[in-house]
């Protein structure tokens, strides 16, 4: 029920929405939750506009409205102040301190776009309080991690030979713990702190409606949970998608096709999936060519048998495609009759909108804005799914030109949303046909909310040099801070702009081992296999692939945190240390989870590497050396060593070396770095199905308490579904304590000292490198208490 204001400030209230301004042009402020507010410029007669968000009805939120000028709206967690003449909005935190506000000469506006009076350009302008630094805005856009002082165009584009694909997400986060999301899919520009009229954020879109959200968290880390609530939570990927993925391009013959999986297993390089790319001209890939879904008959004379052979060796299969259909495809006539193809050609497209020649001649985009087209396209993939294809490489997808006409609207408004619509086709199809199976959607393009459909991304077709390698790190961090946790790069770079070197490949492989997606790919793909650069580099790659698999218990828990808390796996230091000015712009290193600090070497010939350590103690993962932060240190970085440090207080679960994720990791080693009281909750499920969404998962609490007399480690009983915990679960401890006097286990008394880890039975040993190993007795209850009493401070 609408009601007029009782005081001097005119407004209308309808539940959790309050509208300001005259009839015909109003500003609507809606409390979606206690920490999320939507603001929309409502113009009478304005048609509906595309949205990045799924339609939803937010539950009613109690809001307190205080009359006056400005009018105050409070949810208890945040406050919105609205001046009424003219209407200007200010956003405040729970303490009443303002964070953002529309300046007197700014505010929201809607005006005819230049050159097209039928189209409306929308604009919003904000001033912000004090020194702030900003993050997000998707993958690409130049600059580094900190978006302050930059201007970012949001128009999805593949930038060949550059640092990566431009995939815009109109989400901006502040280190003050709030976010701005602009729900508009059109071509847009965001300027952050670049203005002639003061320090401002200015957003301009060339079409659509002006609708934006303010999200408030207790801090930058906390606002990531609000981002997940608004844009959608990422489903857990299949566990195999976290393993090493070897990509291919074109094979000489079927014998080479069959040799690849055998070589990986013979060389004992852990790997879980193989990617088969499309055919290009005479080069033989999996299909007849771009825009086809039939197998290339010369290379794949018996697809079912060949795929079964690959899968019998414990490899999952990923096929590659573009969002186009070729005129020579057997599907073309049916697609044209069904209205599934866009009519426009490419001859009128501006350069930025032209796809590569390899997939534009004789091909047309599919109109994924049509539900019927999405269903039809998935139906053409059912035969591949029946053969066991477990992942879809959705290449291209940056979207048709602005002048295109789709059923759901024109290209100017739907270009940035185009690949999201394609991803929906696969997500909806999989949910209907394989409802209990998790799949991987590897997408070169996408947009806000792609993670809720299982979409992951990579930086596209990039160069193979150290400068491009260095650029990948802030790009990946920005992508994670844009709500998209699953990201990676072509290990080694795609284009061979310079001769491929083993040093570059090894350094890139090390980064890949600590990227959410760990995948090797390149134009000359045979130079992007772990053994392509000689025995030394092969050994280095094997070492980091083995480390990746050993860390899977830790990494898989990070995937659960991404779903539950919205946290990326790959985290900039500012996420955990937002008050440290030395990390506000630091995009050359990052945290893997909360506990592992990764500083990839990105300069040719380096044998040592500078690392900034935030406050607290940090241990070198390789040597055990302890460093105190906050300060910079230089660490040894020979070619086989990635600078990797562990936070004091960390508990890091690690499994044994395995060759693929189908092997169980029943015995876990817990790396424990005592400092105060710390806790890690190990997440487990079956790794393949949707059963975790129905409660079939387990969380095992592991705690460590350090005191002057020693350390206590407790491994609690798992909560949830214990059936997902591998049978025969055993624990081995490796504790950062040099020389204890005794080790006891509750219910078992003192353990004997052993000569070393090779000795059998429960007991403990000192390794001489500052660590104590403890092999625990079998205890089905999975609850143990260990007391380590030191003879001297370590």
Helices and strands as residue ranges (DSSP letters): E 3-4, E 12-14, E 17-20, E 25-31, E 36-43, E 64-66, E 71-74, E 79-84, E 87-92, E 98-101, E 109-113, E 116-128, E 134-139, E 150-154, E 167-174, E 178-182, E 188-192, E 200-205, E 211-216, H 220-231, G 239-242, E 244-247, H 254-266, E 273-276, H 303-312, E 316-321, E 324-326, H 332-337, G 351-353, G 357-359, E 363-365, H 371-379, H 382-386, E 389-394, E 405-406, E 409-410, H 411-414, H 418-433, E 440-443, G 450-453, E 455-458, H 466-480, E 487-488, H 502-513, E 518-520, G 525-528, H 535-550, H 552-565, E 570-571, H 573-576, G 581-583, E 590-592, E 596-599, E 608-620, E 626-636, E 643-647, E 651-654, E 667-672, E 677-684, G 690-694, E 698-707, E 710-715, E 719-720, G 722-724, E 730-735, E 740-745, E 749-750, E 763-766, E 772-775, E 784-790
